[in-house]
Amino acid sequence: MKHSSTISLLSYLAKTYGVVLFVLLSIHASAQTRGTVTVSKDPRIDTLLAKRAELGNGPLSQNSGNGFRVQIFMGSNRTDAYNAQAKFNGLYPDIKTYMQYVEPNFKVKAGDFKTRLEASRLMEQLRKQFTSLIILPEKINLPKTDSDEK
């Protein structure tokens, strides 16, 4: 009988101390005060962003919008992708090309056309040089206007 009363007493004490510990931890956790976070940024970051925009390569230097591009190559061989891009750049040096890797394929796209008709015209000119052409709706880079620079 003494053994069972000892177990009962230990069980009671464990439950009591467990509840007390839980209450104390809860009070401690709720007593935490909210602090302030100060973010410090290196001033050279702003200088670099301004310089990039000035050079015309940054996100602030170009407008973007919805438009179309002509995909001139899609395949898994990187060398073939670069060759297709070089071939296109030789034929049309004034039209910008974009290479994208979406596993497992490289995609080479050309142009920043506002309308599908403009992209179709280029696609017709390219039919003899490139075999797998497709027009894709994409975000395109729009040329800067005089009002953008003010």
Secondary structure, 3 states (H helix, E strand, C coil): CHHHHHHHHHHHHHHHHHHHHHHHHHHHHHCCCCCCCCCCCCHHHHHHHHHHHHHCCCCCCCEEEEEEEEEEEEECCHHHHHHHHHHHHHHCCCCCEEEEEECCEEEEEEEEECCHHHHHHHHHHHCCCCCCCEEEEEEEEECCCCCCCC
